[in-house]
Each structure stands twice: as C-alpha cells, then as structure tokens.
Amino acid sequence: MAAAHAKSAEVLVIGTGAVGGFYGAKLAQSGARVSVLCRSDYSAVKAGGIHIKSPQGDFTFRPKQVLQSLDEYRGNPDYILVTLKVLPQIDVARLIEKSVKPGTSVVLLQNGVGIEEPVARALPDTEIISGLAFVCLQRSGPGQIHHQCYGRLALGTYPAGSSEKVEKLCRLFAGADIPCLPEQDIIAARWRKLVWNAPFNPISVLSGGVTTAQILALPDTREMAEKIMAEVCLVARACGHPLEADIIPKNIQATEKMAPYKTSMLQDYTAGRPMEIEAILGAPLRMAKQHGLVTPYLEMTYSLMKLAERHLEEKKHFKASLVDFFGKKAAPPGNN
C-alpha cells in the first residue's frame, strides 16, 4: 500500500487518542514515518503498538518513536499532526514550537471554529493546514481503537486555498483508503461540520448518555437538534460563510443512516475528561453576539453544558477528597 512519494514524509502526532492513533496509523500504512506523543497510553503503545479494529480490516500500528515528552523527539517533521482536544488550557503553539523546523507544516485536525488563528499568530513563518475528520471512533482501551465507520478528511491551507504540502498529505491518506481532497475554503468546511457537532454532541450528554439514533427517534430532541443547526447556519452566514440551503435535512438523513453512535463529547463526559464546550458551542455563540444575532438554542445548550461541566468537576473533587481522607488503599465505610 505504501507509495513512492511517501518515503520522505516524517510525521509527528500530538495527541494520540482515538483520532490521532487512527490517522497516524493510516499514514504509516501509506509509507510515512510516524512518531507519536502519548501520555496515558504510553506504556501500552511502547510495548505493543496501537491495535485498531476496523471494518476496513484490523491491524496493529507500531510508531517509529513513542514519546512521553516532546523533548525526547529526534527528527525534522514534515508534518506535525495535532489531534488534541480543543480546550482553553491547552496552548498548542507553545506545546509544539520547539518541534517545528523549517519546512514543517502544522496540521490542526481538530473540532470547532476559530481554532487556527492563535497558532498562526504564534508561528507566523509556519504553514498551518486546517483539517476535519468525519469518522466514528472510540478508544476502547489502552492502545486500543475501535473504528466504527466513515473516515473522510477535509484539509486546506489556513485561511484559504491549498498547497503542495496539502496535496501531498491528501495523497498519503488516499494511499491508505482514507478519502481526502484539498478543501479550498476550509473555514466554511468547519462551519459545515459544526452544523452536526453543535447539536448532537451536547444533546447526547444532556439527555443522559443517549446515542445519535435515540436523539432522532424522539420528535422533541430531533426538533431541538434542527433548531441548533439552523442557528449555526445563521452565524456562519453572518461570518461570511453561507452554507447550503439543504444542509440540515442532509445532516439528519446521514445521521439516520449511521449506526447508533455515542458522540465524542459523551465519551469524554462518561470518562470524566474535559469536553470541547468552548470550541463547539462557546465560539459560535460569541460570534453570534458580535454580530448582534439572537441564538436562544445555542445559548441555552451552552449554559447547560457549562453546568454539566461544573458538576463533573465537583464529582472529581469529591472523589479526590475521599481518597485523601481515607487513604488510597482504604475504602470509605459503606462502599462495599
């Protein structure tokens, strides 16, 4: 499957969860030399690689370098593939700046809108490639990824257009059976994806952990999803990126055809991890206010998600206080 043009491609993946592990593995299948930065899964990946269960065929990805810290990295990456969650506490540019070399392109394969500008401002001499993944993935265990369906990518130079590096990266992914074409207006593509992310991710959390199929099965939540979609389209238009008139019914129809899926935000909430509330809801809501738009469904959903986030943090602090009080080995009374 490896192609001749891939032989010189050196890739460093930052954030080797489900998305980073899967797409890093696909680049390796296409012949690229792929190193990964791991935190929680470091020991498992170092010992046995990343095991991927997929309808395209199960396989194991063994990275060139498995890193706990970027200080350990030895190489001059052609691409730094950033697949971290978009969270306020993560400064992507500061994290990767020492690994950026002349000729390195930074690929932000992340959710949300407005994510590129801070990185582009901090790294003015570096090509920023913005990317979107349309895929259903789940991290099923340390070094274990379950690919359920889809996998298409959209890549484009920020703020617009394409480049030789974008086209090469698209060819690499295509060499591993990942549909990937250069996107001339990647910002509009981000708004298109947000039309899906903004309703389904938070509703899955706020409704107690339901799947996409369950959201659409109930008329009230189906209508709520459509209302949020309509508000995202309204903000996108105000920001200079009008979307297709039929984008809402197309998203609904495509979701109905999917296998029932627990969204990435729901997976994060269930695991007690931080959620991408600001990138998916906060950013478009702030843009709406800048343009004087009234978006009650976005505002309500954002407020409820912030409350859910606060509740999650309180639960974590409570559990930590129990451990501190009773000791790490002693269980609190009445817990058996």
N, C-alpha and C positions, 0 to 999 in steps of 0.2 A: 504493500500500500504506500510505502514511502516514495516520495518524488524527488527528482534530482535537485529541484530548486529549494528543497527544504534543508539540504545538508548544512548550509551555513547559518541556519536560524537558531539562535540562542534565546531561550525564553525563561524568564523568572516569574513564577506565580506567587503573588502576595495574597494570602487568604485561602488556604487550601481546605475549604469545606466542600460542600456538595458541588457548587458551581465551579470553583477553582480546580478541584480534583478531577471533575469530569472533563472540562475543556482542556486542561493541561494534559490529561491522558490522551485526548483526541489529537492534540498537536504532536505528542510523542509518537502516536500511531502513524502520523504523516511524515515522520522522519526528523522532527525538530528535537533539539537537545533541551530538555525541560527540567529545571530545578524548582523546588517548592519550599516556601516558608510555612512551617507547621508549628502550631502551638500545642493544643490539647491532644492532637493525634500523632505527635512527633514519634513516640516510641513505636507505635504500631506501624506507621508508614516507613520508618527507618528499618524495621525488622522485616516487613513483608510487603511493602508497597501499598498501593491503593487498589482494592478489589471492586470492580464495577459490574453490577448486574444490570443487563440492558436487553431490550427486545432486539437490538442490533447485534447481540452476541456478548456473552460475558467475557471479561478479560481482566488481567492484572497489569497495572502501570507501575513501573519501578523508576522513579525520578533519577536524574543524573546526580543531583545533590539534594539531600533532605536537611533543611536548616531550622534551627531553633531561633537564630538571630541573623539578621542581615549582615552583621559583622563577619560571619563565617563564610559569606558568599565569595566565590572566586570565579570571576568571569566578566565579560563585557556583553551585557544582554542587548540583543536587537529589539526585544520587546519585554517590557515589564507589564505583566497581565495582573491588574488589580481587581480582585473579586471580593473584597471586603464588604461587609455591610456598611451602608452609608449612615454613620452615626456622628452626632455632634462632637463626641470626644475623640474621634479618630482624625488626625491631621495627615492625610495621605501624602502630601508633598514632603512634609518633614520626615515621614517614615522612610520614604524611598530615595530621598535626594542623594545620599551617598552612593547608591547603586546605579544612578543614572549616569551614563557615559556619553561621549559624543556619538551621535548616531542612534542612540536609544529612543524608541518610541514608547510612550506610556499609554497603555490601553485600559480605559476605565470601563470594565464590564460590570456595571452596577445599575441599580434601580434609581428612579426618581428623576426630577428635573432640577436644573441649576447646579449640578454637581461638578461640572468641568471648570468653571471659572476660577475657583480658588487654586486649583492645581496649575492651570495655565498661567495664572498671575505669579505664582511662586517659582515656576520653571519656564521662564519666557523663551528660552532657546531650545526647548524640547517639543517635539511633535506630540500632540495629545490626540489620541484616537478614542472616540467615544463609542461604546458598544452596548448592545442589548441582547439578552438571551431569552428566547421563547422556548421554555423547556419545563418539564415536570421532573424534579429531582428530590431525593431525600437522602440525608446522611443516616444510614441505618445502624451504624456502629463505628468504633474507631477504625479508620482506614477502609470503611465500607460505604459504598454509594449505590443507591437504587435509582436507576434511570427508568422512569415510567413511560414517558412519551415525549414527542417533539424534540427540539434541539436547534432549530434555526437561529442564526445570528444575524444581526444588522450592525455593520461597522462603518464609521465615517470619520473624516478628519474634523476636529473641532476648530472653528464653529460651523464650518460647512465644507462640502466638497469631498474629494477623495485624494489619494496619493499613491505612489508606487508601493509604499510600505503597507497601506491598507489593502491594496490589491494582492500583494504577496501573502498577507495574513489570511485573506479570503481563500486563496488557492490552497493554503496549508489546511485549513478547516475542511474545504471541499474534498481534499485528498483523504480525509478520514470520515467521509459520508455525513458531514455536517453542512447543510445548505447555508451558504454565506455569500452575500453580494454586497458590493460597496453601496452605501447609502449617501446620496448627495445632500440630503437635509436631515442630519442625524437628530437635530433638536426636535423637528416635527415628529420623527420616529419615536422619540422619548415621550412626547405627549400621547402618541397613539398607544404606547404600552401602558401609560398611566391611566388611560381610559379603563383598562381591565384591572390594574393593580389597586387603584383608589377605592373601588367598591369591594372587590372580593377578599382582599387581604384583611381589612379591618372587620368586615361583617363576619368573617369566619371566626374571629376572636370574640367579638362582642356577643355573638349568638351562642357561645358556649362550646365551640370546637367543632362546628359542622363542616361538611365538605362543600365544594362548589355545586354539586348536584343538589344537595339539600337546600342551599340558598335559592336556587332557581325553582325548586319544587313548590315553595310557598309563595303565593301571589304577593304578599306584603313585602317580603325580603327581595323578591325579584324586582318589584317596583322601586324599592329603595336603591338597589344596585343601578337601575336605569337612571334614576334621578341624579345620583352621584356622577355617573358617566356624562350626563348632559351638562352638569356644572363644570366638569373638567374640560369638555369641549368649548364651553363658553370662555373659560380662562385662556385656553390655548389660542382661540381666535383673537382675544384682546392682546395677547403677547406676540401676535404676528404669525401664528401657525394654525390657520384654519384647517380643520380635519374634514374628512369625507362625510357627506350627509348620512350615509348608511352605516357609519362605523359602530353605532350602538347595536342595532339588530345583528350585525355581523359578529360582534363580540359575544352576544348572547347565544347565537347559533353555534359558534365554535366551542363555547363552553359546554353547551348541551351535548356535544359530540365527544367531549373529553371523558375519560374515566373519572369517577368521583375523586377529587383531589383535595388534600389538606394543604392550604397555602403555606408559603414560606414564613409569613408572619405568624400564622398559627403554630407552626413548628417551633419558631423561636419562643413564643409565649409559653407553650407547653413545656419547653426545656428550661424556662426561666432566663432566657437570653434577651438582651436588648433588642427592641424592634425598630424598624425603619419608619417611624411615625413622621419624623420631620421631612424626610426625603419624599415620601409618598403622599402625605396629607398637608404638613405644615408649609412646605414650599409653595404649592399651588394656592393654598389659602392666603398666604402673604401676598402673592402676585395678584390675586383677586382683589384684595383690599387696596393695593397700589393703583389699580385701575378703577376703583370705585364700584366693583361688582358685588352683588348680593348672592352669596352661595350658602344658603342655610344648611343643606345636607352635608357639605364638606365641613362646615363649622361644627355642626353637631357631632359628626363622626370623629373629627379631630379631638374635640373636648372629651368624648367618651373614651377614646383610645389613650389620652393622657391620664385619665382616671385609672384605666386598666393598668397602665404602666406604673403608676404610683402604687397601686395595690400589689403589683408584682414585687416592687422594691420593698414594700413593707413586709411581705411574706418572707423574702430573703433575709431581711434584717432580723426578723423574729426567729427564724431557724438558726441564724448565726449566733444570736444571743443565747438560745438554748444550748448550743454546743459549748459556748464559753462558760455557761453556768454549770452544766452537768459534766463537762469534760468530753473529749472526742470519743472516748470508749464507753462512757456510761450513758445509757439511755434514760430519758426522763421518766418518772413514775407514770404508770398507766398507759404507756405507749406500746405494750406488748399485746 
